[in-house]
């Protein structure tokens, strides 16, 4: 099956037909480096990391370009607040961004151009747009004339003649011919970074950066342009307009956009005060857990983020780790048998591999693809439950399947699996609490009955956690998972506290 992608331009899924067969040239809008990145940013970068990894897993040669916007109003404003030069702010948060991406397990781009290193190229593009009549100069500023480009609004589906514009008076609005026109070049203001140009000292507008750098490194008509859904308008619409007005040719073949992220069912925003920085979340949860949560929803769909959803994602990761440990343990205990059971498992894994690829080929449906990985985990556990001496070849294939398919999605299990068996647990009782009767009933179901009727909830939960730890250490992962899931079902979150084993 050929890979199909949802193209924002056509609003439909299309077969991915690249300029050069077997090669994908991809540009993804990077960060404006004025602060630490939040979870919404992280979701976009992680989703495109997943797309890139799967393309590479499928044998495609990917050239991945992601820019750094290191000159912008937000950077200048932050510098003014902190009383430091703008380039100092940009460098501080550029390095922080790279640290955060490495911590999350996102691969670095092949090329990471910075806006400030490409000013001359941007000036050349703007000059051509002025010469062609697509841009005009006004008091040292240069604006793109939206009315000069017939295809404006095609990407976002907007008809500007039907759009209402609320205009607040400003000197910039007075200089524009039309409220929809946007800045290509901004005249220098006192104390701001600036570069020389035919229109006087100044700096580029935001939109011209990506148009210039993407074409410079990937060529005109490159394969995929990506970014968050919030960039469709005006950023990507403006990028496309100025790039195609400049060249007269198609800018990008496929436009892919990552969906938005909500915090506890509400849109993440400064006004609601619910902005969560990625590095803060990574202080409490490991990268695989964050990735599992995000990949569990299709990249184009809204994602609801909460501490409970992270806890559930952590439990999902643990199921995979536990299965890998069972495979290792079975191998250590002699796994040298043979028989139809191993052949049947291998056949099942081949079927699941085909299903995994089918889901991912269908617009990178990571949520459905993860389902096939968990089906494999269930099949492997069932196989191990019934095999006294599982065949070594089947064990190797089972481990290879899990590691390979998780790796295709960016789950770094090899490093994380060192943590599992030596971790301890704690529980947090949610604000909703738990029903006393249900807790006692579950404790009895789990085989803990002695004097529990007089025992405080906290002590009873601790007994259950200790029973779970004993089950983990004795490789009884079915019982360990049952206790954890039962507690979670009672509104009691089980968290594993990581303690690395010695190498």
N, C-alpha and C positions, 0 to 999 in steps of 0.2 A: 504493500500500500504506500502510495506517495504521501509525503508530509503535506498536510493542509493547514493553512493559517487563516485566522479571521483578520481581514483587511479592513481597517477603519474607513478607508476611502470608499470601498464598494459596499461596506456594511454586510459582508457575506464571507463565508469561508472559500478560500481559493487554493488550488494546488500551488505549492511553492516551486516556481520555475525561476531559477536564478540566471544571471547573465552568463556566468561560467558554470557549467554542470559540475556538481560536486564541491562547489565553493559558495560560501555565503559571506557577503560583506555587510556588516551590521554596525549601525551607529545608534547609541543610546544616550540621551541627554543626561549628563552628570550633575553633580551638586554645585550650587552656589555656596562657596565656602565662607560663611559668616557665622556658623553655629554648628554644634554637634547635630548629626542627623537623627531624625525621629523615626518611629516605627513605620510610618507611611512611606518615607523615603526608602527605608530598608526593604520594605516589601517590593517596591519597584525594582531595586537593584538585585534582590534575590531572585525575583521572577525571571529577569533576563539572564541571570547566571544559570538558572535552570534550563532555559531555552537554549542558551549557548552550549551547555554541557550535553544536552540531549542531541543536539545537532552533531557535536563532535563524537558522541557515542555511536551515532548512526553512520559515521565515516565521512562526515562533511568537514571540509577544511574551512574554518571560520576565522575571519579577520574582524576583531571586535574593537571598536573605537568608542571611547567614552570621554567626553570633555570635562574640563574643570573651568567653571566660571569664576575667575579670580579678580574681576573688576565689575562692580555692580553697585546700585544704590544701597542695597542692604549691607554690603560690606563697608561702604563709606559711612553709613549711619552707625554701624556697630563700632567702627574706628573712632568716630566722634564721641560716642558715649564713653568708650574706654580711654580716650585720650591718647591713642597710639596711631601710627601710620596705617593706612589701609592695607598695604602689602604685608604688614606684620600680622594683621587679622587673617588675611587670606592664607598665608603660609601656615599659621597655627591650626586652622580648621581644615586645611587640605591634608596635613599630616594626620589629624584626628580622624578624618574620613577614611584614609587608607588603613589606619589602625582598626577602625570599626569594621571595615569590610574584611580585613584579614581575620579578625576575631569571629565574624559570622561565617567564615569559610567561603566567601565570594572570591572567585578568581580575579586577579587584576586584569585590566584591559590590555590588549596587545599594544595599543597606542592610547595615551592619555594627554591630549594636547591641552595647553592652558591658553586661555583667551589672550592674556597679556603678551604671549610669545607670537601672536599672529595678527597683530594690529595692522601691519603693512599690507597683508593680504586682504584684510577687511576693507581698508581704505581703497584698494584697487577695485573691489567689487562694488562699493558704494559709488565710486566715480563712474563706472560703466552704467549703473542704474540712473544716475543723474543725466548722463549723456544720452541715454535711450528715452528719457522722458518719464521714467517710472519713479523718479525721486526729485525733490526740489529742496533748495537751500533757503533757510529763513533765520537770519541773525546768528549764523554760525552753527545752527542745528541743521541736520538733513533728515527729511521725512520721506517715507515711502508713500507714494500716491496710490491708495487702494483702488481708486476708480480706474486706474490705468491698466489693471490686471483683470482680465475678463473672468478668470477662474477663481477669483477670491470667494471663499465660503464653501468651496467644493468639499474640502476635507471634513469640516465640522458640520456641514449641512445647513449652514446659516445663509439666509437671504437678508443682506444688510438693509435692503429697502423696507423690510418688515420688522426690523429691530428698532427698539426704542433706545435712545442714548440719553443717559442722565449726565449732563455736563456741569461740572463745577468750574467756576472761573479760575483760570491760572494763566500766567504769561505764556506757557506752552500751548494752551488751547487757542490763544489768540494768534499764534504763529501758524497753526495748522490750517490747511484748506478745508479739511473735513475731520470730524471727531474720530473717525476710524483710522486715519493715517497714523503711522507709528514711526518712532525714532530709529534711524539708522546710525546717526552720529549725534552726540550731545556736546554742545559747546562747553568749554571748561568753566568751572566755577572756582572761586578762591579756595585754596586749600585742598582741592580734589586732585587725584592723579590725572594726568593728561598726556596726550601725544600730539605731535604735529600732523596736520592734514591740509589739503587744499582749501578747506573751509575755516581754517584756524585751529588752535589747540583744542583738544577735547578727548572724548573717549567713545568707543562703540556702544550702540544699543545692544540689548540682550539678544534679540532674535538673530542679528546678523552673524553672531559668533558661530552658532551651530551650522548655519547654511555654509559659511566659508570653510570651516574646519572639516566638516563631513565630506564635502566634495574634494577638498585638497587631499585627503588621505584615502578616500574610497572611490573617487571619480563620480562623474555625473550618472544619474540613474542607478545608484547602488541598490542593493537588494532590500534591506530591512532598516527602517527607522523606528526606534522605540522610545517609550517614556511612559510616565504616569498619565492616567486618563485626564487629569486636570490640565495637562499641557496641550490637549487637542486644540483648544482655542483660549487665548490667541497665539500661543507660542508656535505650535507646529503649523497652524494656518499661515502665520506670517513668514515662517521659515520657507515654506513651500512657495509662497507668492514671490518673495524676493529672489529665491534661487532660480525659479523657472523664468521669471522676468529677466534675470541676468543672462541665463544661458539659452533660453528659447527651447530647452529640452526638459524632459521629465526629471524630477528631482529624486524621488525614491519610489521603488516598485510596490513595497508593502509597508503599511503603517500598523504597528502593533502597540496596543496600550494596556497597561496594567491597571486593574481595578483599585478602588479606594479602600481604606481601612477605617473601621469604626472601633471606638473604645467603649466597652460595656454598652453596646447597642447605640451609641451616639457618635456622630461625626466628630473626628478629632479636630480640634480648633483651639486657637489661643483664647477666643472669647469664652469657651467653656472651661478653660484651664485644665484640659485633659491631654495635653501633649506629653507623650512618653518618649524619652530618648532611648535609642537602641542600647547604648552602653550601660544605662541603668538596668535595663531588663537582663542584659548578659551578666550582670553581677549576681543575679539570682538563678538564672536558668542557662543551661548549656546551649551552644549554638545549634546542635541537632534538634533540640526541643523547639526552638524558635522556627527553624526551617520546617520541621514536621507540621507545626501549626499552619504555617503559611502555605505550604504545598498541599495541605489537606483541603484547600478551596481552589477552584479553577482560577487561573491568574487574572481572568477578566471580570470575575464576580466580586462583589463586595465581601470583605473579610471582617468578621466581628472578633475583636481581641479582648480577652479578659484573663484574669489570673486563673480562673477555673479552666478556661480553654487551654492555657499553657500546661496546667497540671494534667489534663487529659492527653495532651500531646506528649508529655513526659512519660506517661504510662504506655503510650503506643511505642515510643522508642525503646522502653524497657522490655516490651514483649519481643522486639527484634533482638535485643542484646541477650535476653534469656535464651532464645532459640539458638543463637550462635554459641552460647556457652554449653548448651546441651549437646550440640554437634561436637564441640571440642572434647567434652567429657566422654561422649560415646567413643570418639576416636582414641582417647587416652586409655580407655578400658578395653581396647582390643579390636574394635570395629573391623573385623576381617571376614565377616560372614558373606554369604552370597544368597541369591534367590530371587524369586519373582517380585518380592516386595520392593527391592531396590530398583528393579526395572520399571515397575509401576510408578514409583516416585519420580524417576527420571522422566518418564513419559508425561506425567502431570506437570512437571516443571517446564517442559518444552511447550506444553499448551499455555501455561501461564506466561511464559516469555512472549509468545505470539500475541496474547491479549494485552500485555504490557505495552508492546510496541504499537499495537493498534490504537490504544488510548492516547499514547504520546504523539503518534502521527496525526491524530485528530485534534489539531490545535493545542498540542501540549497539555493534555488533560491529566495533570499530575495527580489530582484527587482520585480519579479512577485507576490510574497506574499504581498508586499506593495500595489500592484495594487488592490488586493482584499480588503485591508483595506480602500483604497480610494473609492472603489465601495460601501462599506458599509456606508462610510460617505455620499456619494451622496444619497443613498437610505434612510438613516435616515433623511437627510435634506428635501428630497421630502416628506417623511412621515409627518414631523413636519409642513411643509408648508400647508398640506391639512387637518391636524387634529386639531379641535378646543379644544378637551379635550383628548389628547393622553393617552391610557391606561398605568397605572403605570408599569404593568408587561413588556410591550413592551419597555418603557423607560429604565427600569432596564436592560433588555436584551441588548439593544443597547449600553448602557454605558459599560456593562460587556464585550461585544464583542470587542469594540474598545480598552479598557484598557488591556484586556487579550492578544489580538493578538499583540498589540504594545509591551507589556511586554515581549512576547516571543522573540522579536527581540532586546530587551534592551532599548526601548524608555521609559524613565521615566516620563510619562505624569502627574502622580499624583502630583509630586512636581512642575513641570513646569506650570501646569494649573493655579496656583495661580497668575501668572504673567500677563496673557493676558489682562484682562479687564482694568487694570490700567496702561497699557503702552501707551506711546505717539509715534509719528512717525516723521521721517524726510525723506527727499529725497536727493539723490545724482544724478546729471545729468551726464551721462557717457560722456567720451571724444568724442563719436560719436554725442552727443547732441540729440536734438529732433527736428522734423519738426514742425515749427510754425503752419502751417495750420492744421496738424493732431492733435496738442495739443488743438487748439481752437475747432476743431470738437469734440474731446473727451470731452472737458469741457461742450459743449452744450449737448452732449449725457448724461452727468452726471447731467444735470440740472443747470449748472452754466453758466449764459449768460450775466449778467449785466456788461457792460463796459469792458468785457474781451478783446475786440479788442485793447484797448490802454494799457492793463496791461502787465508789464514785465513777462517773463516766470516764474521767481522765485516766484512772488506773485500769479500767477495763479496756480502754483503747490501747493503752501501753502493753497490756498482755497480748492483745491481738497483734500488735506490731512485733513483739518478741516472737510470737508464733510464726509470723510471716518470715522473720529473719532466719529462724531455724529451718523453715521450709526452703528458703533460698540456699542456705549453706549445704543442705542435703540434696540439692538439685531437684527438689520437688516444686518446679516452677508453676505447675497447675494450681497447687494449693496456695502458693505465694500470690499468684495473680487473683485467685478467688478472694482472698482476704483483702487485698488492696481494692479490688472492684467493689466488694461489699461495703467497705468503709466509705469509699467515694459515693456510693449510692445512698448512704445515710447522711450525706452532706459533710463528711469528714475528709479533708484533703490529705492524702499521704504524699509526703515529699521525701525523696532520697537525698541524703546529704553526702556529697562525693568526697571520698578519701582515696587518693591515688595509691595503687599498689606500688611497691618498689619494683623497679625494672629488673 
